Amino acid sequence: MKLLKFLLLVCIGTSTSKMAVGQNVLMNILTKNSGRIKKNKITFLEVTICNTSASVSVPTYKLKPQFNFPSELVTISASGHVLPSGWTILSNTGSTIRLSNAIDEIGANVCRTILISIKGKSVGGPSTISGNMSFSNSLAPGLVSGSPTKGDNSADNASTSTINVLK
């Protein structure tokens, strides 16, 4: 009887686990040069975005990460960013930049690295840079808000770093 219950439990667990495939997207940010930059010089914010699912890809136009910089210290450059193939800039106000994974379908267990170019504006800091992951409806151009990926862990959808502008 115990063996029958055990086999039944294994069969139910196996079939349930295949149906309950979750997908999590995580994000981490890090300011290059230990978060220090000289006034009027360029550095990068390094962004790592990973699809931690073992079997499900992130659809195109699904990711809409936003990064906020202290406008009194730095300006987001108009050019010089290093984006993965298929990614695009949705908006850049000089202190906030929003990106889209556009035509880049991110495979299972794959990460993307993004470099956002910033220029030191005024001496000061350290101040906080924040990054937040939001989601689109998976339709071009990726501007409309949508639901997170199924199984997303919202605890790893935000990250912070610091910036200190020196003479």
Summary of the structure (lengths in Angstrom):
residues: 167
radius of gyration: 19.9
end to end distance: 77.4
largest distance: 77.4
contacts: 518
relative contact order: 0.27
helix: 14%
strand: 44%
